Amino acid sequence: MCEWLQNCISEVVIAIISAIVIAIIFFVLKEFVFKIPKLSGTWKFTCNVSKSSYNPYLEMKYLYLVTLIQDGNNLSGSGEKIKESKGTEITKYEPKKRPRIQIQGHILKRYLRHDIINIHIAEQGRQRDTTMIQELILNRHKELVGTFFSTAANTSGYANWEKNNNDN
């Protein structure tokens, strides 16, 4: 009986130590190898329109300046449209007249592929308020790239975000 009890206790101790080691390995992997990207800071992003129900918007480019705050997997922020262009025609907005945007988003953590960053943008436009949805990934150049859809004339296309150099 005593020998059986000692074997039982040693197996329980080995199982507990094994569980602790596995938990430490998973913690290190989650926190240091597969960590959530740090996206807080100021960014500039461009939307390149490739489809629209209103032909004058086709091939138009919009440039925004935004500030993001990250809390875990959640993103929020605000910004403004600073420029739009089509071909050689460029419209730069004066700071007081820039359309404002509010941003909310979420990082979908994926361990075997790129994380997905979903962004919702509400824009206070000159003629009406619009909504934009972006699905982005963080590429190896530390840029966010992906696609967008906007309720402004059902525009869609490609989005490219670049973090300001003075942000880490």
WOLINCOR-V855609 format. One record per residue. N is the residue number from 1. OMEGA is omega in whole degrees, 0 to 359 (NA if undefined). BURIAL is + if it has 16 or more other C-alpha atoms within 10 Angstrom, else -. D_FIRST is the distance of its C-alpha to the first C-alpha in Angstrom with 1 decimal. Layout:
n=N omega=OMEGA burial=BURIAL d_first=D_FIRST
n=N omega=OMEGA burial=BURIAL d_first=D_FIRST
//
This chain:
n=1 omega=181 burial=- d_first=0.0
n=2 omega=179 burial=- d_first=3.8
n=3 omega=178 burial=- d_first=5.5
n=4 omega=179 burial=- d_first=5.1
n=5 omega=178 burial=- d_first=6.2
n=6 omega=178 burial=- d_first=8.7
n=7 omega=179 burial=- d_first=10.0
n=8 omega=180 burial=- d_first=10.5
n=9 omega=180 burial=- d_first=12.3
n=10 omega=177 burial=- d_first=14.3
n=11 omega=178 burial=- d_first=15.4
n=12 omega=179 burial=- d_first=16.5
n=13 omega=179 burial=- d_first=18.4
n=14 omega=179 burial=- d_first=20.0
n=15 omega=179 burial=- d_first=21.1
n=16 omega=179 burial=- d_first=22.6
n=17 omega=178 burial=- d_first=24.4
n=18 omega=179 burial=- d_first=25.7
n=19 omega=179 burial=- d_first=27.0
n=20 omega=179 burial=- d_first=28.8
n=21 omega=179 burial=- d_first=30.4
n=22 omega=178 burial=- d_first=31.6
n=23 omega=178 burial=- d_first=33.0
n=24 omega=178 burial=- d_first=34.8
n=25 omega=179 burial=- d_first=36.2
n=26 omega=177 burial=- d_first=37.5
n=27 omega=180 burial=- d_first=39.0
n=28 omega=179 burial=- d_first=40.8
n=29 omega=183 burial=- d_first=42.1
n=30 omega=186 burial=- d_first=43.4
n=31 omega=187 burial=- d_first=44.9
n=32 omega=181 burial=- d_first=46.4
n=33 omega=182 burial=- d_first=46.8
n=34 omega=185 burial=- d_first=47.4
n=35 omega=178 burial=- d_first=49.0
n=36 omega=179 burial=+ d_first=51.5
n=37 omega=179 burial=- d_first=55.1
n=38 omega=186 burial=- d_first=57.0
n=39 omega=179 burial=+ d_first=60.2
n=40 omega=177 burial=+ d_first=61.5
n=41 omega=179 burial=+ d_first=65.1
n=42 omega=183 burial=+ d_first=68.5
n=43 omega=166 burial=+ d_first=69.2
n=44 omega=175 burial=+ d_first=72.3
n=45 omega=181 burial=+ d_first=72.0
n=46 omega=172 burial=+ d_first=74.5
n=47 omega=178 burial=+ d_first=74.7
n=48 omega=185 burial=+ d_first=76.7
n=49 omega=176 burial=+ d_first=78.0
n=50 omega=177 burial=- d_first=78.1
n=51 omega=178 burial=+ d_first=78.5
n=52 omega=175 burial=+ d_first=80.3
n=53 omega=179 burial=- d_first=82.3
n=54 omega=189 burial=- d_first=85.0
n=55 omega=179 burial=- d_first=86.6
n=56 omega=179 burial=- d_first=87.6
n=57 omega=181 burial=+ d_first=84.0
n=58 omega=179 burial=+ d_first=83.2
n=59 omega=177 burial=+ d_first=82.5
n=60 omega=177 burial=+ d_first=82.4
n=61 omega=177 burial=+ d_first=80.1
n=62 omega=178 burial=+ d_first=78.8
n=63 omega=181 burial=+ d_first=77.5
n=64 omega=171 burial=+ d_first=75.4
n=65 omega=186 burial=+ d_first=74.1
n=66 omega=172 burial=+ d_first=70.9
n=67 omega=179 burial=+ d_first=68.3
n=68 omega=172 burial=+ d_first=64.7
n=69 omega=181 burial=+ d_first=61.9
n=70 omega=174 burial=+ d_first=58.3
n=71 omega=185 burial=- d_first=55.4
n=72 omega=179 burial=- d_first=52.3
n=73 omega=184 burial=- d_first=53.2
n=74 omega=180 burial=- d_first=56.3
n=75 omega=171 burial=+ d_first=59.8
n=76 omega=179 burial=+ d_first=62.9
n=77 omega=179 burial=+ d_first=66.3
n=78 omega=180 burial=+ d_first=70.0
n=79 omega=182 burial=+ d_first=72.9
n=80 omega=175 burial=+ d_first=76.4
n=81 omega=183 burial=+ d_first=78.3
n=82 omega=182 burial=+ d_first=80.5
n=83 omega=168 burial=+ d_first=82.3
n=84 omega=184 burial=+ d_first=83.0
n=85 omega=173 burial=+ d_first=84.9
n=86 omega=184 burial=+ d_first=86.3
n=87 omega=179 burial=- d_first=88.0
n=88 omega=180 burial=- d_first=90.4
n=89 omega=184 burial=- d_first=90.4
n=90 omega=175 burial=- d_first=88.2
n=91 omega=175 burial=- d_first=87.7
n=92 omega=181 burial=- d_first=86.3
n=93 omega=172 burial=- d_first=85.4
n=94 omega=183 burial=- d_first=86.6
n=95 omega=182 burial=- d_first=83.7
n=96 omega=185 burial=- d_first=85.0
n=97 omega=181 burial=- d_first=85.4
n=98 omega=174 burial=+ d_first=82.1
n=99 omega=182 burial=+ d_first=80.2
n=100 omega=175 burial=+ d_first=76.9
n=101 omega=173 burial=+ d_first=73.5
n=102 omega=187 burial=+ d_first=70.1
n=103 omega=169 burial=+ d_first=67.0
n=104 omega=181 burial=+ d_first=63.5
n=105 omega=183 burial=+ d_first=60.9
n=106 omega=176 burial=+ d_first=57.3
n=107 omega=176 burial=+ d_first=55.4
n=108 omega=183 burial=- d_first=53.3
n=109 omega=175 burial=+ d_first=50.6
n=110 omega=187 burial=- d_first=50.0
n=111 omega=183 burial=- d_first=47.7
n=112 omega=178 burial=- d_first=49.1
n=113 omega=178 burial=- d_first=52.8
n=114 omega=172 burial=- d_first=55.3
n=115 omega=177 burial=+ d_first=54.6
n=116 omega=177 burial=+ d_first=57.1
n=117 omega=177 burial=+ d_first=59.2
n=118 omega=183 burial=+ d_first=60.8
n=119 omega=172 burial=+ d_first=63.7
n=120 omega=182 burial=+ d_first=65.9
n=121 omega=174 burial=+ d_first=69.2
n=122 omega=183 burial=+ d_first=71.7
n=123 omega=175 burial=+ d_first=75.2
n=124 omega=186 burial=+ d_first=78.1
n=125 omega=180 burial=- d_first=80.8
n=126 omega=182 burial=- d_first=84.5
n=127 omega=179 burial=- d_first=85.3
n=128 omega=177 burial=- d_first=82.0
n=129 omega=180 burial=- d_first=78.3
n=130 omega=179 burial=- d_first=76.1
n=131 omega=178 burial=+ d_first=72.5
n=132 omega=174 burial=+ d_first=70.9
n=133 omega=177 burial=+ d_first=67.5
n=134 omega=172 burial=+ d_first=66.3
n=135 omega=190 burial=+ d_first=63.4
n=136 omega=168 burial=+ d_first=62.8
n=137 omega=176 burial=+ d_first=60.6
n=138 omega=182 burial=+ d_first=60.4
n=139 omega=184 burial=- d_first=61.7
n=140 omega=177 burial=- d_first=61.2
n=141 omega=181 burial=- d_first=64.4
n=142 omega=173 burial=- d_first=62.8
n=143 omega=172 burial=+ d_first=65.3
n=144 omega=182 burial=+ d_first=64.4
n=145 omega=178 burial=+ d_first=66.1
n=146 omega=185 burial=+ d_first=66.2
n=147 omega=177 burial=+ d_first=68.2
n=148 omega=169 burial=+ d_first=69.8
n=149 omega=180 burial=+ d_first=71.4
n=150 omega=176 burial=+ d_first=73.8
n=151 omega=176 burial=- d_first=75.6
n=152 omega=181 burial=+ d_first=78.8
n=153 omega=179 burial=- d_first=80.6
n=154 omega=180 burial=- d_first=77.3
n=155 omega=174 burial=+ d_first=77.1
n=156 omega=181 burial=+ d_first=74.3
n=157 omega=187 burial=+ d_first=73.8
n=158 omega=179 burial=+ d_first=71.9
n=159 omega=179 burial=+ d_first=70.6
n=160 omega=181 burial=+ d_first=70.0
n=161 omega=174 burial=+ d_first=68.6
n=162 omega=180 burial=+ d_first=69.1
n=163 omega=177 burial=+ d_first=67.6
n=164 omega=184 burial=- d_first=70.1
n=165 omega=183 burial=- d_first=69.9
n=166 omega=175 burial=- d_first=69.6
n=167 omega=179 burial=- d_first=66.3
n=168 omega=NA burial=- d_first=63.1
//
